[in-house]
Amino acid sequence: MDVVTRGGSLVLRHEGDLTIFEAAEFREALLVLHEKEGPVELDLSQVQRMDSSGVQLVVAACRRGRLGITGMTPAILNKFQAVGCEPLIHFARGKADDDP
């Protein structure tokens, strides 16, 4: 997990799984990101697997109003759709953003 600047936004990039086992570290990274000024994004392009813990954290972060999602893979998008949470997340640049 790392934070980079892209297009004037701070971007948190998570790689690998986003499950209960990574939830505490991911939550802390989101909290730190939200303390920063300006637009913030979450890049999920490298997330392989997500469980309900990851879904809950992403939805909660989006509800704060400043977080946009980029790079969501079809598998992860399907997870949000399957549990009915897709309308609750905010896409920074469209659903299939493939920015590096």
N, CA and C of each residue as an Amber inpcrd file, in Angstrom:
protein
   300
   0.8440000  -1.1580000   0.0000000   0.0000000   0.0000000   0.0000000
   0.9020000   1.2370000   0.0000000   0.6350000   2.1550000  -0.9250000
   1.4110000   3.3880000  -0.9480000   0.5310000   4.5380000  -1.4170000
   0.9960000   5.7510000  -1.1520000   0.2790000   6.9630000  -1.5540000
   1.1450000   7.6970000  -2.5640000   0.5490000   8.0340000  -3.7120000
   1.2340000   8.7820000  -4.7540000   0.3690000   9.9730000  -5.1290000
   0.9720000  10.9270000  -5.8260000   0.2240000  12.0610000  -6.3490000
   0.0210000  11.8380000  -7.8350000  -1.2260000  11.9940000  -8.2740000
  -1.5470000  11.8020000  -9.6900000  -2.6290000  12.8000000 -10.0750000
  -2.3170000  13.6580000 -11.0360000  -3.3030000  14.6150000 -11.5270000
  -3.8480000  15.5410000 -10.4640000  -3.0430000  15.9100000  -9.4850000
  -3.4790000  16.8130000  -8.4320000  -4.1890000  16.1240000  -7.2770000
  -4.3280000  14.8160000  -7.3440000  -4.9740000  14.0600000  -6.2670000
  -3.9650000  13.1780000  -5.5540000  -4.1930000  12.9580000  -4.2730000
  -3.4470000  11.9430000  -3.5410000  -4.1410000  10.6180000  -3.7800000
  -3.3830000   9.6110000  -4.1570000  -3.9570000   8.3190000  -4.5160000
  -3.3730000   7.2360000  -3.6190000  -4.2550000   6.5310000  -2.9090000
  -3.8580000   5.3700000  -2.1250000  -3.9870000   4.1490000  -3.0120000
  -2.8660000   3.4760000  -3.2510000  -2.8610000   2.2690000  -4.0930000
  -2.7010000   1.0480000  -3.1960000  -3.6810000   0.1680000  -3.2780000
  -3.6260000  -1.0630000  -2.4970000  -3.3910000  -2.2230000  -3.4440000
  -2.5250000  -3.1360000  -3.0460000  -2.2230000  -4.3130000  -3.8660000
  -2.5270000  -5.5780000  -3.0880000  -2.9820000  -6.6040000  -3.7960000
  -3.2490000  -7.8910000  -3.1630000  -4.6880000  -7.9840000  -2.6880000
  -4.8640000  -8.6170000  -1.5440000  -6.2050000  -8.8190000  -0.9950000
  -6.6120000  -7.6530000  -0.1060000  -7.9100000  -7.4680000  -0.0060000
  -8.4790000  -6.4850000   0.9030000  -9.5760000  -7.2060000   1.6860000
  -9.1200000  -7.9380000   2.6930000 -10.0080000  -8.7730000   3.4910000
  -9.8750000  -8.3860000   4.9630000 -10.5160000  -9.1270000   5.8130000
 -10.4580000  -8.8720000   7.2490000  -9.0170000  -8.8160000   7.7550000
  -8.1340000  -9.5530000   7.1220000  -6.7380000  -9.6040000   7.5580000
  -5.9730000  -8.3170000   7.2600000  -6.3840000  -7.5820000   6.2440000
  -5.7430000  -6.3150000   5.8750000  -6.5480000  -5.0990000   6.3470000
  -7.7130000  -5.3250000   6.9190000  -8.6580000  -4.2440000   7.2150000
  -8.0960000  -3.1710000   8.1450000  -7.4270000  -3.5560000   9.2150000
  -6.9240000  -2.5690000  10.1760000  -5.8890000  -1.6450000   9.5340000
  -4.9470000  -2.2160000   8.8100000  -3.9180000  -1.4060000   8.1450000
  -4.5430000  -0.5140000   7.0740000  -5.4890000  -1.0560000   6.3150000
  -6.1680000  -0.3010000   5.2670000  -6.9690000   0.8590000   5.8670000
  -7.6630000   0.6010000   6.9610000  -8.4380000   1.6450000   7.6330000
  -7.5320000   2.7850000   8.0870000  -6.3980000   2.4500000   8.6770000
  -5.4500000   3.4750000   9.1210000  -4.9340000   4.3000000   7.9470000
  -4.6300000   3.6480000   6.8380000  -4.1550000   4.3730000   5.6520000
  -5.2380000   5.3140000   5.1320000  -6.4970000   4.8850000   5.1480000
  -7.5980000   5.7470000   4.7230000  -7.7400000   6.9500000   5.6450000
  -7.6210000   6.7360000   6.9450000  -7.7290000   7.8410000   7.9020000
  -6.6250000   8.8740000   7.6870000  -5.4080000   8.4080000   7.4760000
  -4.2850000   9.3170000   7.2130000  -4.5350000  10.0920000   5.9200000
  -5.0200000   9.4080000   4.9010000  -5.2940000  10.0440000   3.6200000
  -6.3450000  11.1440000   3.7690000  -7.3700000  10.8820000   4.5480000
  -8.4370000  11.8700000   4.7290000  -7.9920000  13.0920000   5.5210000
  -6.8850000  12.9990000   6.2400000  -6.3520000  14.1480000   6.9680000
  -5.6480000  15.1350000   6.0380000  -5.3010000  14.6950000   4.8460000
  -4.5840000  15.5300000   3.8770000  -5.5460000  16.4850000   3.1770000
  -5.0160000  17.5560000   2.6730000  -5.7940000  18.5400000   1.9080000
  -5.9830000  18.0700000   0.4750000  -7.0610000  18.5150000  -0.1510000
  -7.2830000  18.2730000  -1.5700000  -7.9930000  16.9670000  -1.8540000
  -8.1690000  16.6880000  -3.1580000  -8.8800000  15.4740000  -3.5680000
  -8.0740000  14.2140000  -3.2720000  -8.7920000  13.1610000  -2.9290000
  -8.1550000  11.8770000  -2.6390000  -8.8360000  10.7730000  -3.4390000
  -8.0360000   9.7790000  -3.8190000  -8.5410000   8.6630000  -4.6120000
  -8.0250000   7.3560000  -4.0320000  -8.7550000   6.3010000  -4.3270000
  -8.3630000   4.9520000  -3.9530000  -8.2540000   4.1360000  -5.2270000
  -7.0580000   3.6550000  -5.5110000  -6.8050000   2.8550000  -6.7030000
  -6.9270000   1.3770000  -6.3390000  -7.9490000   0.7160000  -6.8640000
  -8.1980000  -0.6970000  -6.5810000  -7.7790000  -1.6090000  -7.7300000
  -6.9960000  -1.0890000  -8.6660000  -6.6430000  -1.8590000  -9.8600000
  -5.8020000  -3.0980000  -9.5590000  -5.1170000  -3.1180000  -8.4250000
  -4.2630000  -4.2580000  -8.0760000  -4.8510000  -5.1220000  -6.9600000
  -6.1100000  -4.8730000  -6.6060000  -6.7640000  -5.6780000  -5.5740000
  -7.2570000  -6.9680000  -6.2140000  -6.8080000  -8.0860000  -5.6820000
  -7.1530000  -9.3920000  -6.2280000  -8.4480000  -9.9470000  -5.6440000
  -8.6480000  -9.7160000  -4.3500000  -9.7910000 -10.2980000  -3.6520000
 -10.2480000  -9.3380000  -2.5660000 -11.5700000  -9.2260000  -2.3810000
 -12.1240000  -8.3430000  -1.3660000 -13.2730000  -9.0590000  -0.6780000
 -13.3270000  -8.9530000   0.6450000 -14.4520000  -9.5170000   1.3730000
 -15.3200000  -8.3880000   1.9100000 -16.2940000  -8.7250000   2.7380000
 -17.2280000  -7.7110000   3.2270000 -16.5350000  -6.6410000   4.0670000
 -15.4370000  -6.9730000   4.7130000 -14.6870000  -5.9670000   5.4790000
 -14.1440000  -4.8850000   4.5620000 -13.5720000  -5.2940000   3.4430000
 -13.0560000  -4.3320000   2.4680000 -14.1700000  -3.4980000   1.8710000
 -15.2740000  -4.1350000   1.5310000 -16.4230000  -3.4110000   0.9780000
 -16.9040000  -2.3580000   1.9690000 -17.0500000  -2.7340000   3.2320000
 -17.5160000  -1.7980000   4.2550000 -16.5800000  -0.6040000   4.3910000
 -15.2810000  -0.8440000   4.3940000 -14.3250000   0.2540000   4.5300000
 -14.3730000   1.2020000   3.3390000 -14.4720000   0.6600000   2.1400000
 -14.5340000   1.5050000   0.9430000 -15.8150000   2.3340000   0.9470000
 -16.9380000   1.7190000   1.2590000 -18.2160000   2.4390000   1.2880000
 -18.1780000   3.5330000   2.3570000 -17.6690000   3.2120000   3.5380000
 -17.5800000   4.2130000   4.6070000 -16.6930000   5.3790000   4.1990000
 -15.5710000   5.0840000   3.5340000 -14.6730000   6.1520000   3.0800000
 -15.3470000   7.0090000   2.0200000 -16.0970000   6.3980000   1.1280000
 -16.8050000   7.1580000   0.0910000 -17.8790000   8.0540000   0.6940000
 -18.4950000   7.6090000   1.7610000 -19.5500000   8.4020000   2.3990000
 -19.0290000   9.7070000   2.9900000 -17.7300000   9.7790000   3.2200000
 -17.1510000  11.0260000   3.7270000 -17.1410000  12.0980000   2.6470000
 -17.3590000  11.6920000   1.3880000 -17.5450000  12.6460000   0.3070000
 -16.3330000  13.0830000  -0.4720000 -15.1490000  12.7550000  -0.0520000
 -13.9500000  13.2280000  -0.7390000 -13.2380000  12.1590000  -1.5330000
 -13.5930000  10.9200000  -1.3610000 -12.8440000   9.8230000  -1.9540000
 -13.4700000   9.3670000  -3.2560000 -12.6440000   9.2890000  -4.3000000
 -13.0690000   8.7260000  -5.5780000 -12.3240000   7.4360000  -5.8280000
 -12.9900000   6.4790000  -6.4460000 -12.3940000   5.1770000  -6.7340000
 -11.8840000   5.1660000  -8.1680000 -10.6860000   4.6340000  -8.3700000
 -10.1370000   4.4580000  -9.7140000  -9.6840000   3.0180000  -9.8730000
  -9.6110000   2.5760000 -11.1150000  -9.0050000   1.2980000 -11.4310000
  -9.6850000   0.0670000 -10.8700000 -10.9740000   0.1120000 -10.6490000
 -11.6490000  -1.0520000 -10.1030000 -11.7280000  -2.1580000 -11.1540000
 -11.2550000  -3.3370000 -10.7990000 -11.2940000  -4.4700000 -11.7200000
 -12.7330000  -4.9840000 -11.8370000 -13.0430000  -5.6810000 -12.9220000
 -14.3920000  -6.2390000 -13.0640000 -14.7910000  -7.1390000 -11.8920000
 -13.8550000  -7.9360000 -11.3720000 -14.1790000  -8.8310000 -10.2560000
 -14.5730000  -8.0540000  -9.0080000 -13.8540000  -6.9740000  -8.7400000
 -14.1630000  -6.1640000  -7.5620000 -15.4540000  -5.3790000  -7.7870000
 -15.6490000  -4.8420000  -8.9770000 -16.9100000  -4.1640000  -9.2890000
 -18.0790000  -5.1190000  -9.1140000 -17.9230000  -6.3640000  -9.5610000
 -18.9800000  -7.3670000  -9.3950000 -19.3010000  -7.6000000  -7.9230000
 -18.2870000  -7.5460000  -7.0680000 -18.4980000  -7.7090000  -5.6240000
 -19.3980000  -6.5970000  -5.0900000 -19.1140000  -5.3560000  -5.4830000
 -19.9390000  -4.2350000  -5.0420000 -21.3620000  -4.3530000  -5.5820000
 -21.4950000  -4.7850000  -6.8250000 -22.8190000  -4.9610000  -7.4200000
 -23.5880000  -6.0850000  -6.7340000 -22.9190000  -7.1780000  -6.4190000
 -23.5750000  -8.3330000  -5.8120000 -24.1780000  -8.0150000  -4.4450000
 -23.5100000  -7.1390000  -3.7090000 -24.0290000  -6.7920000  -2.3810000
 -24.8440000  -5.5060000  -2.3950000 -25.0400000  -4.9270000  -3.5760000
 -25.8890000  -3.7420000  -3.7120000 -25.2580000  -2.4420000  -3.2800000
 -23.9380000  -2.3820000  -3.2270000 -23.2450000  -1.1790000  -2.7540000
 -22.7160000  -0.2840000  -3.8690000 -22.8280000  -0.7000000  -5.1080000
 -22.2740000   0.1040000  -6.1990000 -22.7930000   1.5450000  -6.1920000
 -24.0950000   1.7840000  -5.9180000 -24.5670000   3.1810000  -5.9040000
 -23.9420000   4.0380000  -4.7930000 -23.3250000   3.4130000  -3.8080000
 -22.7680000   4.1430000  -2.6670000 -21.3210000   4.5690000  -2.8630000
 -20.6830000   4.0800000  -3.9390000 -19.2880000   4.4390000  -4.1600000
 -19.1900000   5.4970000  -5.2560000 -18.1360000   6.2840000  -5.1740000
 -17.9160000   7.3850000  -6.1110000 -16.7150000   7.0480000  -6.9850000
 -16.9320000   7.0600000  -8.2830000 -15.8360000   6.7840000  -9.2120000
 -15.1560000   8.0920000  -9.5800000 -13.8380000   8.1110000  -9.4860000
 -13.0740000   9.3240000  -9.7890000 -13.0530000   9.6080000 -11.2810000
 -12.9510000   8.5550000 -12.1060000 -12.8320000   8.7430000 -13.5490000
 -13.5240000   7.6560000 -14.3290000 -14.5620000   7.1110000 -13.8740000
 -15.2240000   6.0280000 -14.6080000 -14.8750000   4.6920000 -14.0060000
 -15.6570000   3.7010000 -14.3130000 -15.5440000   2.4060000 -13.6760000
 -14.3490000   1.5860000 -14.1130000 -13.8390000   1.8130000 -15.3030000
 -12.7510000   0.9720000 -15.8100000 -11.4950000   1.7840000 -16.0720000
 -11.1310000   2.6080000 -15.1160000  -9.9580000   3.4550000 -15.2670000
  -8.7000000   2.5930000 -15.1650000  -7.8670000   2.6380000 -16.1850000
  -6.6750000   1.8040000 -16.2110000  -5.3830000   2.5990000 -16.0580000
  -5.4560000   3.7700000 -15.4120000  -4.2380000   4.5620000 -15.2070000
  -3.2040000   3.7600000 -14.4230000  -1.9470000   3.8860000 -14.7880000
  -0.8930000   3.1880000 -14.0510000  -0.6830000   3.7810000 -12.6750000
